[in-house]
Amino acid sequence: MNWEAVGAVGEIVGALAVIATLGYVAAQIRQNTHSVTTAVYESAMAGFNEHIRFVASDAELSSILRRGSIAPASLEDEELFRFTFIIRHYVNHVYKLFRLYEQGVFPKGEWRNVAGEAVQLFSMPGLAEFKDKNQYYADLWTAMDDIEAADFSSFNFIRESSNEG
């Protein structure tokens, strides 16, 4: 028996085993990356849907959000308090996505869409006032300032009516 031939065959088998293992690990990483990406998108949509459900399922909250966005001075003290927490609920979600973007988990294109819509919303008087008074989110506000304002979505509640103030 030629021990050199056996050794060479052993090296080839070992190399093939390493290549197969690397291929398996690469496939697992791709699958994990896909799972993480799916989870991030699910989290993003779930957060926005939760906020929508939170506001849209309560006519009083919807009214407070609409009136507070357009003319915050028209709100009573109790309504202004509630308006602040409605906006904070939304901003907390955007802030979470901003942090995920900073960590490289949330894609840049998606962040630009989220931030662009937030910029659009925060150009409204009540939300602009919230932004000015809440420096906890200062780094988010700075990041949003770098996003070009554009109409990303239609927000029918911002249409002013002549019989509301």
DSSP file (Angstrom, degrees, kcal/mol; ACC not computed):
  #  RESIDUE AA STRUCTURE BP1 BP2  ACC     N-H-->O    O-->H-N    N-H-->O    O-->H-N    TCO  KAPPA ALPHA  PHI   PSI    X-CA   Y-CA   Z-CA
    1    1 A M              0   0    0      0, 0.0     2,-0.8     0, 0.0     3,-0.1   0.000 360.0 360.0 360.0 135.4    0.0    0.0    0.0
    2    2 A N     >  -     0   0    0      1,-0.2     4,-1.8     2,-0.0     3,-0.2  -0.795 360.0-167.0 -93.1 108.4    1.3    3.4   -1.0
    3    3 A W  H  > S+     0   0    0     -2,-0.8     4,-2.3     1,-0.2    -1,-0.2   0.778  86.1  59.7 -69.1 -26.0    1.0    5.7    2.1
    4    4 A E  H  > S+     0   0    0      2,-0.2     4,-2.3     1,-0.2    -1,-0.2   0.908 106.0  47.7 -67.6 -40.1    1.6    8.8    0.0
    5    5 A A  H  > S+     0   0    0     -3,-0.2     4,-2.5     2,-0.2    -2,-0.2   0.906 111.8  49.9 -65.6 -41.9   -1.4    8.1   -2.2
    6    6 A V  H  X S+     0   0    0     -4,-1.8     4,-2.4     1,-0.2    -2,-0.2   0.914 111.3  49.6 -62.6 -42.5   -3.6    7.4    0.9
    7    7 A G  H  X S+     0   0    0     -4,-2.3     4,-2.2     2,-0.2    -2,-0.2   0.903 110.8  49.3 -62.6 -41.7   -2.4   10.8    2.3
    8    8 A A  H  X S+     0   0    0     -4,-2.3     4,-2.3     2,-0.2    -2,-0.2   0.909 111.4  48.7 -64.7 -43.0   -3.1   12.6   -0.9
    9    9 A V  H  X S+     0   0    0     -4,-2.5     4,-2.7     1,-0.2    -1,-0.2   0.908 110.6  52.2 -62.5 -40.8   -6.6   11.1   -1.1
   10   10 A G  H  X S+     0   0    0     -4,-2.4     4,-2.5     1,-0.2    -2,-0.2   0.892 109.0  49.5 -62.3 -40.1   -7.2   12.1    2.5
   11   11 A E  H  X S+     0   0    0     -4,-2.2     4,-2.6     2,-0.2    -1,-0.2   0.907 111.4  48.9 -65.6 -41.3   -6.1   15.7    1.8
   12   12 A I  H  X S+     0   0    0     -4,-2.3     4,-2.6     2,-0.2    -2,-0.2   0.930 112.4  47.5 -64.0 -45.5   -8.5   15.8   -1.2
   13   13 A V  H  X S+     0   0    0     -4,-2.7     4,-2.3     1,-0.2    -2,-0.2   0.912 112.7  50.1 -61.6 -42.5  -11.4   14.4    0.9
   14   14 A G  H  X S+     0   0    0     -4,-2.5     4,-2.2     2,-0.2    -2,-0.2   0.912 110.6  48.9 -62.1 -42.8  -10.6   16.9    3.7
   15   15 A A  H  X S+     0   0    0     -4,-2.6     4,-2.5     2,-0.2    -2,-0.2   0.910 111.3  49.7 -63.6 -42.5  -10.5   19.8    1.2
   16   16 A L  H  X S+     0   0    0     -4,-2.6     4,-2.6     1,-0.2    -1,-0.2   0.887 109.7  51.9 -63.3 -38.2  -13.9   18.7   -0.3
   17   17 A A  H  X S+     0   0    0     -4,-2.3     4,-2.3     2,-0.2    -2,-0.2   0.897 109.8  48.9 -64.7 -40.1  -15.3   18.5    3.3
   18   18 A V  H  X S+     0   0    0     -4,-2.2     4,-2.7     2,-0.2    -2,-0.2   0.924 112.0  48.7 -64.4 -44.3  -14.1   22.0    4.0
   19   19 A I  H  X S+     0   0    0     -4,-2.5     4,-2.4     2,-0.2    -2,-0.2   0.918 112.3  48.4 -62.1 -44.1  -15.7   23.3    0.8
   20   20 A A  H  X S+     0   0    0     -4,-2.6     4,-2.3     2,-0.2    -1,-0.2   0.906 112.0  49.6 -63.0 -41.3  -19.0   21.5    1.5
   21   21 A T  H  X S+     0   0    0     -4,-2.3     4,-2.8     2,-0.2    -2,-0.2   0.921 110.7  49.3 -63.8 -44.3  -19.0   23.0    5.0
   22   22 A L  H  X S+     0   0    0     -4,-2.7     4,-2.6     1,-0.2    -2,-0.2   0.900 110.8  50.8 -62.2 -40.4  -18.3   26.5    3.7
   23   23 A G  H  X S+     0   0    0     -4,-2.4     4,-2.2     2,-0.2    -2,-0.2   0.912 111.2  48.2 -61.7 -42.6  -21.1   26.1    1.2
   24   24 A Y  H  X S+     0   0    0     -4,-2.3     4,-2.3     2,-0.2    -2,-0.2   0.926 112.2  48.3 -63.3 -45.8  -23.5   24.9    4.0
   25   25 A V  H  X S+     0   0    0     -4,-2.8     4,-2.5     1,-0.2    -2,-0.2   0.905 110.5  51.8 -62.4 -41.9  -22.5   27.8    6.2
   26   26 A A  H  X S+     0   0    0     -4,-2.6     4,-2.4     1,-0.2    -1,-0.2   0.913 110.0  49.1 -61.2 -42.7  -23.0   30.3    3.3
   27   27 A A  H  X S+     0   0    0     -4,-2.2     4,-2.3     1,-0.2    -1,-0.2   0.899 111.3  49.7 -63.4 -40.5  -26.5   28.9    2.7
   28   28 A Q  H  X S+     0   0    0     -4,-2.3     4,-2.6     2,-0.2    -2,-0.2   0.888 110.0  50.6 -65.8 -39.3  -27.3   29.2    6.4
   29   29 A I  H  X S+     0   0    0     -4,-2.5     4,-2.9     2,-0.2    -2,-0.2   0.921 110.6  49.2 -64.9 -43.4  -26.1   32.8    6.5
   30   30 A R  H  X S+     0   0    0     -4,-2.4     4,-2.3     2,-0.2    -2,-0.2   0.920 112.6  47.8 -60.6 -43.6  -28.2   33.7    3.4
   31   31 A Q  H  X S+     0   0    0     -4,-2.3     4,-2.2     2,-0.2    -2,-0.2   0.910 113.3  47.6 -64.3 -42.3  -31.2   32.1    5.0
   32   32 A N  H  X S+     0   0    0     -4,-2.6     4,-2.7     2,-0.2    -2,-0.2   0.906 110.7  51.5 -65.5 -41.7  -30.6   33.9    8.3
   33   33 A T  H  X S+     0   0    0     -4,-2.9     4,-2.7     1,-0.2    -2,-0.2   0.913 110.2  49.5 -60.8 -43.0  -30.1   37.2    6.4
   34   34 A H  H  X S+     0   0    0     -4,-2.3     4,-2.5     2,-0.2    -1,-0.2   0.912 111.5  49.2 -62.0 -42.5  -33.4   36.7    4.6
   35   35 A S  H  X S+     0   0    0     -4,-2.2     4,-2.3     2,-0.2    -2,-0.2   0.906 112.3  47.4 -64.0 -42.3  -35.1   35.9    8.0
   36   36 A V  H  X S+     0   0    0     -4,-2.7     4,-2.4     2,-0.2    -2,-0.2   0.927 112.1  49.8 -65.5 -44.5  -33.7   39.0    9.6
   37   37 A T  H  X S+     0   0    0     -4,-2.7     4,-2.3     1,-0.2     5,-0.2   0.921 111.7  48.7 -60.1 -44.6  -34.7   41.2    6.6
   38   38 A T  H  X S+     0   0    0     -4,-2.5     4,-2.6     1,-0.2    -1,-0.2   0.909 111.1  50.4 -61.4 -43.0  -38.2   39.8    6.7
   39   39 A A  H  X S+     0   0    0     -4,-2.3     4,-2.5     2,-0.2    -2,-0.2   0.877 109.3  51.2 -64.2 -38.2  -38.4   40.4   10.5
   40   40 A V  H  X S+     0   0    0     -4,-2.4     4,-2.5     2,-0.2    -2,-0.2   0.934 112.4  45.7 -65.2 -45.8  -37.3   44.0   10.1
   41   41 A Y  H  X S+     0   0    0     -4,-2.3     4,-2.7     2,-0.2     5,-0.3   0.912 112.6  50.9 -63.8 -41.5  -39.9   44.7    7.4
   42   42 A E  H  X S+     0   0    0     -4,-2.6     4,-2.8     1,-0.2    -2,-0.2   0.924 111.3  48.3 -60.3 -43.9  -42.6   43.0    9.5
   43   43 A S  H  X S+     0   0    0     -4,-2.5     4,-2.3     2,-0.2    -2,-0.2   0.909 111.4  50.4 -62.8 -43.1  -41.6   45.1   12.5
   44   44 A A  H  X S+     0   0    0     -4,-2.5     4,-1.8     2,-0.2    -2,-0.2   0.949 116.0  40.3 -61.5 -49.8  -41.6   48.3   10.4
   45   45 A M  H  X S+     0   0    0     -4,-2.7     4,-3.0     1,-0.2     5,-0.2   0.902 113.6  54.0 -67.9 -40.3  -45.1   47.6    9.0
   46   46 A A  H  X S+     0   0    0     -4,-2.8     4,-2.5    -5,-0.3    -1,-0.2   0.898 107.8  51.3 -61.4 -40.3  -46.5   46.3   12.3
   47   47 A G  H  X S+     0   0    0     -4,-2.3     4,-1.9     2,-0.2    -1,-0.2   0.923 113.3  43.3 -63.9 -44.4  -45.4   49.5   14.1
   48   48 A F  H  X S+     0   0    0     -4,-1.8     4,-2.5     2,-0.2    -2,-0.2   0.915 114.5  50.4 -67.8 -41.5  -47.1   51.8   11.5
   49   49 A N  H  X S+     0   0    0     -4,-3.0     4,-2.8     1,-0.2    -2,-0.2   0.882 108.3  53.4 -63.6 -37.2  -50.2   49.6   11.4
   50   50 A E  H  X S+     0   0    0     -4,-2.5     4,-2.6    -5,-0.2    -1,-0.2   0.919 110.1  47.4 -62.1 -43.4  -50.4   49.6   15.2
   51   51 A H  H  X S+     0   0    0     -4,-1.9     4,-2.2     2,-0.2     5,-0.3   0.918 112.4  49.3 -65.2 -42.5  -50.2   53.4   15.2
   52   52 A I  H  X S+     0   0    0     -4,-2.5     4,-3.4     2,-0.2     5,-0.3   0.940 113.8  45.6 -60.9 -47.2  -52.9   53.6   12.5
   53   53 A R  H  X S+     0   0    0     -4,-2.8     4,-1.7     1,-0.2    -2,-0.2   0.901 110.0  56.0 -62.2 -41.1  -55.1   51.2   14.5
   54   54 A F  H  < S+     0   0    0     -4,-2.6    -1,-0.2    -5,-0.2    -2,-0.2   0.905 120.4  28.7 -57.0 -45.6  -54.5   53.1   17.7
   55   55 A V  H >< S+     0   0    0     -4,-2.2     3,-1.4    -5,-0.1     7,-0.5   0.912 120.0  50.7 -85.3 -46.1  -55.7   56.4   16.2
   56   56 A A  H 3< S+     0   0    0     -4,-3.4    -3,-0.2    -5,-0.3    -2,-0.2   0.744 102.5  60.7 -70.3 -22.6  -58.2   55.3   13.6
   57   57 A S  T 3< S+     0   0    0     -4,-1.7     2,-0.5    -5,-0.3    -1,-0.3   0.530 101.8  58.8 -82.2  -2.9  -60.2   53.0   16.0
   58   58 A D    <>  -     0   0    0     -3,-1.4     4,-2.5     1,-0.1     5,-0.2  -0.938  66.3-161.3-130.6 109.4  -61.0   56.0   18.2
   59   59 A A  H  > S+     0   0    0     -2,-0.5     4,-2.2     1,-0.2     5,-0.2   0.850  93.6  53.3 -59.0 -36.5  -62.9   58.9   16.7
   60   60 A E  H  > S+     0   0    0      2,-0.2     4,-2.5     1,-0.2    -1,-0.2   0.925 110.0  46.4 -66.5 -43.7  -61.9   61.2   19.5
   61   61 A L  H  > S+     0   0    0      2,-0.2     4,-2.8     1,-0.2    -2,-0.2   0.901 111.5  52.6 -64.2 -39.6  -58.2   60.5   19.0
   62   62 A S  H  X S+     0   0    0     -4,-2.5     4,-2.5    -7,-0.5    -2,-0.2   0.917 110.5  47.6 -61.0 -42.6  -58.6   60.9   15.2
   63   63 A S  H  X S+     0   0    0     -4,-2.2     4,-2.8    -5,-0.2     5,-0.3   0.913 111.6  49.8 -64.7 -43.3  -60.2   64.3   15.8
   64   64 A I  H  X S+     0   0    0     -4,-2.5     4,-2.9     2,-0.2     5,-0.2   0.922 112.1  48.4 -61.7 -44.2  -57.4   65.3   18.2
   65   65 A L  H  X S+     0   0    0     -4,-2.8     4,-2.1     2,-0.2    -2,-0.2   0.939 114.2  45.6 -62.5 -47.3  -54.7   64.3   15.7
   66   66 A R  H  X S+     0   0    0     -4,-2.5     4,-1.7    -5,-0.2     5,-0.2   0.956 118.8  40.2 -61.6 -51.9  -56.3   66.1   12.8
   67   67 A R  H  X S+     0   0    0     -4,-2.8     4,-3.1     1,-0.2     7,-0.3   0.894 116.0  50.8 -67.1 -39.6  -57.0   69.3   14.7
   68   68 A G  H  < S+     0   0    0     -4,-2.9    -1,-0.2    -5,-0.3    -2,-0.2   0.833 108.7  52.2 -67.7 -31.8  -53.7   69.2   16.6
   69   69 A S  H  < S+     0   0    0     -4,-2.1    57,-2.3    -5,-0.2    58,-0.4   0.890 120.0  33.4 -69.3 -39.7  -51.7   68.7   13.4
   70   70 A I  H  < S+     0   0    0     -4,-1.7    -2,-0.2     1,-0.2    -3,-0.2   0.918 140.5   4.3 -83.2 -47.4  -53.4   71.7   11.7
   71   71 A A    ><  +     0   0    0     -4,-3.1     3,-2.2    -5,-0.2     4,-0.3  -0.674  59.1 179.4-144.5  81.7  -53.9   74.1   14.6
   72   72 A P  G >  S+     0   0    0      0, 0.0     3,-1.5     0, 0.0    -1,-0.1   0.781  81.3  66.4 -59.5 -26.8  -52.5   72.9   17.9
   73   73 A A  G 3  S+     0   0    0      1,-0.3    -5,-0.1    -5,-0.1     7,-0.1   0.699  90.2  66.6 -67.3 -17.1  -53.7   76.1   19.6
   74   74 A S  G <  S+     0   0    0     -3,-2.2    -1,-0.3    -7,-0.3     2,-0.2   0.611  83.7  96.7 -78.5 -10.8  -57.3   75.0   19.0
   75   75 A L  S <  S-     0   0    0     -3,-1.5     2,-0.1    -4,-0.3   -11,-0.0  -0.552  75.0-125.6 -83.2 142.1  -56.8   72.0   21.4
   76   76 A E     >  -     0   0    0     -2,-0.2     4,-2.8     1,-0.1     5,-0.2  -0.353  37.9 -98.3 -71.2 165.0  -57.9   72.1   25.0
   77   77 A D  H  > S+     0   0    0      1,-0.2     4,-2.1     2,-0.2     5,-0.1   0.904 125.4  48.4 -55.2 -45.9  -55.2   71.3   27.6
   78   78 A E  H  > S+     0   0    0      1,-0.2     4,-2.0     2,-0.2    -1,-0.2   0.896 113.2  47.9 -62.7 -40.7  -56.4   67.7   27.9
   79   79 A E  H  > S+     0   0    0      2,-0.2     4,-3.1     1,-0.2    -2,-0.2   0.887 109.2  52.9 -67.9 -39.5  -56.5   67.3   24.1
   80   80 A L  H  X S+     0   0    0     -4,-2.8     4,-2.3     2,-0.2    -2,-0.2   0.891 108.1  51.8 -63.0 -38.9  -53.0   68.8   23.7
   81   81 A F  H  X S+     0   0    0     -4,-2.1     4,-1.5    -5,-0.2    -1,-0.2   0.933 113.3  43.7 -60.4 -47.4  -51.7   66.3   26.3
   82   82 A R  H  X S+     0   0    0     -4,-2.0     4,-2.1     1,-0.2    -2,-0.2   0.895 110.6  55.5 -66.7 -40.3  -53.3   63.4   24.3
   83   83 A F  H  X S+     0   0    0     -4,-3.1     4,-2.5     1,-0.2     5,-0.2   0.913 104.6  54.5 -56.8 -44.6  -52.0   64.9   21.0
   84   84 A T  H  X S+     0   0    0     -4,-2.3     4,-2.4     1,-0.2    -1,-0.2   0.895 110.3  45.2 -58.5 -41.6  -48.5   64.9   22.4
   85   85 A F  H  X S+     0   0    0     -4,-1.5     4,-2.0     2,-0.2    -1,-0.2   0.809 109.0  55.6 -76.3 -28.3  -48.7   61.2   23.2
   86   86 A I  H  X S+     0   0    0     -4,-2.1     4,-1.6     2,-0.2    -2,-0.2   0.940 113.2  42.3 -63.2 -45.9  -50.3   60.3   19.8
   87   87 A I  H  X S+     0   0    0     -4,-2.5     4,-3.1     1,-0.2     5,-0.2   0.905 111.5  54.3 -68.2 -41.2  -47.3   62.0   18.1
   88   88 A R  H  X S+     0   0    0     -4,-2.4     4,-2.8    -5,-0.2    -1,-0.2   0.889 104.7  55.8 -60.3 -38.1  -44.8   60.4   20.5
   89   89 A H  H  X S+     0   0    0     -4,-2.0     4,-1.1     2,-0.2    -1,-0.2   0.926 112.6  41.7 -58.5 -45.6  -46.2   57.0   19.7
   90   90 A Y  H  X S+     0   0    0     -4,-1.6     4,-2.1     2,-0.2     3,-0.4   0.939 114.8  49.9 -66.1 -48.7  -45.5   57.6   16.0
   91   91 A V  H  X S+     0   0    0     -4,-3.1     4,-3.2     1,-0.2     5,-0.2   0.868 103.9  59.4 -63.4 -37.3  -42.1   59.2   16.6
   92   92 A N  H  X S+     0   0    0     -4,-2.8     4,-2.0    -5,-0.2    -1,-0.2   0.894 107.7  46.9 -58.3 -38.7  -41.0   56.3   18.8
   93   93 A H  H  X S+     0   0    0     -4,-1.1     4,-2.2    -3,-0.4    -2,-0.2   0.932 112.8  47.3 -69.2 -44.9  -41.5   54.0   15.9
   94   94 A V  H  X S+     0   0    0     -4,-2.1     4,-2.3     1,-0.2    -2,-0.2   0.901 111.4  53.2 -61.1 -39.2  -39.7   56.2   13.4
   95   95 A Y  H  X S+     0   0    0     -4,-3.2     4,-2.4     2,-0.2    -1,-0.2   0.893 106.3  52.2 -63.4 -40.0  -36.9   56.6   16.0
   96   96 A K  H  X S+     0   0    0     -4,-2.0     4,-2.2    -5,-0.2    -1,-0.2   0.928 110.7  47.4 -60.8 -44.8  -36.6   52.8   16.3
   97   97 A L  H  X S+     0   0    0     -4,-2.2     4,-2.3     1,-0.2    -2,-0.2   0.867 109.4  54.4 -66.1 -35.4  -36.3   52.5   12.5
   98   98 A F  H  X S+     0   0    0     -4,-2.3     4,-2.6     2,-0.2    -1,-0.2   0.927 108.7  48.2 -61.3 -45.5  -33.7   55.3   12.5
   99   99 A R  H  X S+     0   0    0     -4,-2.4     4,-1.7     2,-0.2    -2,-0.2   0.896 111.2  50.3 -63.7 -39.9  -31.6   53.4   15.0
  100  100 A L  H  <>S+     0   0    0     -4,-2.2     5,-2.6     2,-0.2     6,-1.2   0.885 110.1  51.1 -64.4 -38.1  -32.0   50.2   12.9
  101  101 A Y  H ><5S+     0   0    0     -4,-2.3     3,-1.6     4,-0.2    -2,-0.2   0.931 107.9  51.9 -62.9 -45.9  -30.9   52.2    9.9
  102  102 A E  H 3<5S+     0   0    0     -4,-2.6    -1,-0.2     1,-0.3    -2,-0.2   0.851 108.5  51.8 -59.2 -34.4  -27.8   53.5   11.8
  103  103 A Q  T 3<5S-     0   0    0     -4,-1.7    -1,-0.3    -5,-0.2    -2,-0.2   0.468 118.5-112.7 -82.3  -1.6  -26.9   49.9   12.7
  104  104 A G  T < 5S+     0   0    0     -3,-1.6    -3,-0.2    -4,-0.3    -2,-0.1   0.623  92.0 106.7  82.2  12.5  -27.1   48.8    9.1
  105  105 A V      < +     0   0    0     -5,-2.6    -4,-0.2    -6,-0.2    -5,-0.1   0.826  68.7  58.4 -92.3 -36.9  -30.2   46.6    9.7
  106  106 A F  S    S-     0   0    0     -6,-1.2    -2,-0.2    -9,-0.2    -1,-0.1  -0.854  97.0-112.5 -97.7 123.9  -32.8   48.8    8.0
  107  107 A P     >  -     0   0    0      0, 0.0     4,-2.6     0, 0.0     5,-0.2  -0.174  16.1-124.4 -61.4 146.4  -32.0   49.5    4.3
  108  108 A K  H  > S+     0   0    0      1,-0.2     4,-2.7     2,-0.2     5,-0.2   0.889 109.7  53.3 -57.0 -44.4  -31.1   53.1    3.3
  109  109 A G  H  > S+     0   0    0      1,-0.2     4,-1.6     2,-0.2    -1,-0.2   0.899 111.3  45.9 -61.0 -40.9  -33.9   53.2    0.6
  110  110 A E  H  > S+     0   0    0      2,-0.2     4,-2.6     1,-0.2    -1,-0.2   0.898 111.3  52.5 -68.9 -40.0  -36.5   52.2    3.1
  111  111 A W  H  X S+     0   0    0     -4,-2.6     4,-3.3     1,-0.2     5,-0.3   0.918 107.0  53.0 -61.4 -41.7  -35.2   54.7    5.7
  112  112 A R  H  X S+     0   0    0     -4,-2.7     4,-2.4     1,-0.2    -1,-0.2   0.879 109.9  48.8 -62.3 -36.6  -35.4   57.5    3.1
  113  113 A N  H  X S+     0   0    0     -4,-1.6     4,-2.1     2,-0.2    -2,-0.2   0.946 114.6  43.9 -66.3 -47.6  -39.0   56.6    2.5
  114  114 A V  H  X S+     0   0    0     -4,-2.6     4,-2.2     1,-0.2    -2,-0.2   0.941 117.9  44.9 -61.8 -48.2  -39.9   56.5    6.2
  115  115 A A  H  X S+     0   0    0     -4,-3.3     4,-2.9     1,-0.2    -1,-0.2   0.884 110.4  54.8 -66.2 -38.5  -37.9   59.7    6.9
  116  116 A G  H  X S+     0   0    0     -4,-2.4     4,-2.0    -5,-0.3    34,-0.5   0.908 110.1  46.0 -61.6 -41.6  -39.4   61.5    3.8
  117  117 A E  H  X S+     0   0    0     -4,-2.1     4,-2.4     2,-0.2    -1,-0.2   0.901 112.5  50.9 -67.4 -39.4  -42.9   60.8    5.0
  118  118 A A  H  X S+     0   0    0     -4,-2.2     4,-3.0     2,-0.2    -2,-0.2   0.903 108.2  52.4 -64.0 -40.7  -42.0   61.9    8.5
  119  119 A V  H  < S+     0   0    0     -4,-2.9     4,-0.4     1,-0.2    -1,-0.2   0.924 109.2  50.7 -59.3 -43.8  -40.5   65.2    7.1
  120  120 A Q  H >< S+     0   0    0     -4,-2.0     3,-1.0     1,-0.2     4,-0.2   0.936 113.6  44.1 -59.3 -47.8  -43.7   65.7    5.2
  121  121 A L  H >< S+     0   0    0     -4,-2.4     3,-1.8     1,-0.2     6,-0.3   0.907 109.5  55.7 -64.5 -42.3  -45.8   65.2    8.4
  122  122 A F  T 3< S+     0   0    0     -4,-3.0    -1,-0.2     1,-0.3    -2,-0.2   0.417  91.3  72.7 -78.4   4.6  -43.5   67.3   10.6
  123  123 A S  T <  S+     0   0    0     -3,-1.0    -1,-0.3    -4,-0.4    -2,-0.2   0.565  78.1  98.2 -85.6 -10.5  -43.9   70.3    8.3
  124  124 A M  S <> S-     0   0    0     -3,-1.8     4,-2.9    -4,-0.2     5,-0.3  -0.510  89.1-113.7 -76.4 147.0  -47.5   70.6    9.7
  125  125 A P  H  > S+     0   0    0      0, 0.0     4,-2.0     0, 0.0   -55,-0.2   0.865 111.0  45.0 -52.5 -48.0  -47.8   73.2   12.4
  126  126 A G  H  > S+     0   0    0    -57,-2.3     4,-1.7     1,-0.2   -57,-0.2   0.876 117.5  43.5 -68.0 -37.1  -48.7   70.9   15.3
  127  127 A L  H  > S+     0   0    0    -58,-0.4     4,-2.6    -6,-0.3    -1,-0.2   0.843 110.8  55.1 -77.0 -33.4  -46.0   68.4   14.5
  128  128 A A  H  X S+     0   0    0     -4,-2.9     4,-2.3     2,-0.2    -2,-0.2   0.896 108.4  49.9 -63.1 -39.1  -43.4   71.1   13.8
  129  129 A E  H  X S+     0   0    0     -4,-2.0     4,-1.5    -5,-0.3    -2,-0.2   0.913 109.6  50.5 -65.1 -42.6  -44.1   72.5   17.3
  130  130 A F  H  X S+     0   0    0     -4,-1.7     4,-0.7     1,-0.2     3,-0.4   0.933 110.1  51.1 -58.2 -46.2  -43.7   69.0   18.8
  131  131 A K  H >< S+     0   0    0     -4,-2.6     3,-0.9     1,-0.2    -2,-0.2   0.912 108.9  50.5 -58.7 -44.6  -40.4   68.7   17.0
  132  132 A D  H 3< S+     0   0    0     -4,-2.3    -1,-0.2     1,-0.2    -2,-0.2   0.801 114.8  43.7 -64.1 -29.2  -39.2   72.0   18.3
  133  133 A K  H 3< S+     0   0    0     -4,-1.5     2,-0.5    -3,-0.4    -1,-0.2   0.424 102.4  69.0 -99.6   0.2  -40.1   71.1   21.9
  134  134 A N    X<  +     0   0    0     -3,-0.9     3,-0.9    -4,-0.7    -1,-0.2  -0.777  45.7 164.8-126.7  88.3  -38.7   67.5   22.1
  135  135 A Q  G >   +     0   0    0     -2,-0.5     3,-2.0     1,-0.2     4,-0.2   0.487  60.0  89.7 -83.2  -3.4  -35.0   67.4   21.9
  136  136 A Y  G 3  S+     0   0    0      1,-0.3     3,-0.3     2,-0.1    -1,-0.2   0.868  94.1  45.3 -55.3 -34.1  -34.8   63.7   23.1
  137  137 A Y  G X> S+     0   0    0     -3,-0.9     4,-2.6     1,-0.2     3,-0.9   0.062  76.2 129.4 -96.7  23.0  -35.0   62.9   19.4
  138  138 A A  H <> S+     0   0    0     -3,-2.0     4,-2.4     1,-0.3    -1,-0.2   0.848  72.9  49.2 -52.1 -42.7  -32.4   65.5   18.4
  139  139 A D  H 3> S+     0   0    0     -3,-0.3     4,-2.0     2,-0.2    -1,-0.3   0.846 111.3  50.3 -69.0 -31.2  -30.4   63.1   16.3
  140  140 A L  H <> S+     0   0    0     -3,-0.9     4,-2.7     2,-0.2    -2,-0.2   0.930 109.7  50.2 -67.2 -45.8  -33.5   61.9   14.5
  141  141 A W  H  X S+     0   0    0     -4,-2.6     4,-2.1     1,-0.2    -2,-0.2   0.914 110.7  50.4 -59.5 -41.8  -34.5   65.5   13.7
  142  142 A T  H  X S+     0   0    0     -4,-2.4     4,-0.8    -5,-0.2    -1,-0.2   0.923 111.2  47.7 -62.0 -44.6  -31.0   66.1   12.4
  143  143 A A  H >< S+     0   0    0     -4,-2.0     3,-0.7     1,-0.2     4,-0.2   0.890 111.2  51.1 -63.4 -39.0  -31.2   63.0   10.2
  144  144 A M  H >< S+     0   0    0     -4,-2.7     3,-1.6     1,-0.2    -1,-0.2   0.850 101.6  61.3 -67.5 -33.1  -34.6   64.1    9.0
  145  145 A D  H 3< S+     0   0    0     -4,-2.1    -1,-0.2     1,-0.3    -2,-0.2   0.754  98.9  58.1 -64.0 -22.6  -33.3   67.5    8.1
  146  146 A D  T << S+     0   0    0     -4,-0.8     2,-0.4    -3,-0.7    -1,-0.3   0.535  90.3  89.0 -83.1  -6.8  -30.9   65.8    5.6
  147  147 A I  S <  S-     0   0    0     -3,-1.6     2,-0.3    -4,-0.2     3,-0.0  -0.778  84.4-119.4 -95.3 132.6  -33.9   64.3    3.8
  148  148 A E        -     0   0    0     -2,-0.4     2,-0.2     1,-0.1   -29,-0.1  -0.521  32.2-114.5 -70.8 131.2  -35.4   66.3    1.0
  149  149 A A        +     0   0    0     -2,-0.3     2,-0.3    -4,-0.1    -1,-0.1  -0.439  50.2 152.7 -67.7 135.8  -39.0   67.1    1.6
  150  150 A A        -     0   0    0    -34,-0.5     2,-1.2    -2,-0.2   -30,-0.2  -0.975  54.2 -96.4-156.4 158.5  -41.5   65.5   -0.8
  151  151 A D        +     0   0    0     -2,-0.3   -34,-0.1     1,-0.2     3,-0.1  -0.708  48.0 163.2 -82.4 100.2  -45.1   64.3   -0.8
  152  152 A F        +     0   0    0     -2,-1.2     2,-0.3   -36,-0.2    -1,-0.2   0.790  63.4  11.4 -86.9 -31.3  -44.6   60.6    0.0
  153  153 A S  S    S-     0   0    0     -3,-0.2     2,-0.6   -36,-0.1    -1,-0.2  -0.923  75.4-108.2-143.1 164.3  -48.2   60.0    1.0
  154  154 A S        -     0   0    0     -2,-0.3     2,-0.7    -3,-0.1     3,-0.1  -0.879  26.7-172.2 -97.7 122.7  -51.6   61.5    1.0
  155  155 A F    >   -     0   0    0     -2,-0.6     3,-1.8     1,-0.1     4,-0.2  -0.846   3.0-176.6-115.4  92.4  -52.8   62.7    4.4
  156  156 A N  G >  S+     0   0    0     -2,-0.7     3,-1.5     1,-0.3    -1,-0.1   0.734  74.6  72.3 -63.1 -22.8  -56.4   63.7    3.9
  157  157 A F  G 3  S+     0   0    0      1,-0.3    -1,-0.3    -3,-0.1   -87,-0.1   0.631  85.9  66.2 -71.2  -9.9  -56.7   64.8    7.5
  158  158 A I  G <  S+     0   0    0     -3,-1.8     2,-0.4     2,-0.1    -1,-0.3   0.567  71.4 110.9 -87.1  -6.8  -54.6   67.9    6.8
  159  159 A R  S <  S-     0   0    0     -3,-1.5     2,-0.2    -4,-0.2   -89,-0.1  -0.538  70.1-132.4 -67.8 120.3  -57.2   69.4    4.5
  160  160 A E        -     0   0    0     -2,-0.4     2,-0.4   -90,-0.0    -2,-0.1  -0.489  15.9-151.2 -78.5 145.3  -58.5   72.4    6.4
  161  161 A S    >   -     0   0    0     -2,-0.2     3,-1.4     1,-0.1    -1,-0.0  -0.896  18.2-129.7-115.4 146.0  -62.2   73.0    6.6
  162  162 A S  T 3  S+     0   0    0     -2,-0.4    -1,-0.1     1,-0.3    -2,-0.0   0.709 106.0  54.1 -69.7 -19.1  -63.8   76.4    6.9
  163  163 A N  T 3  S+     0   0    0      2,-0.0     2,-0.3     0, 0.0    -1,-0.3   0.242  97.4  76.2-101.7  15.8  -65.9   75.3    9.9
  164  164 A E    <         0   0    0     -3,-1.4    -3,-0.0     1,-0.1    -4,-0.0  -0.915 360.0 360.0-122.3 151.7  -63.1   74.0   12.1
  165  165 A G              0   0    0     -2,-0.3    -1,-0.1   -91,-0.1   -92,-0.0   0.400 360.0 360.0-146.9 360.0  -60.6   76.0   14.0
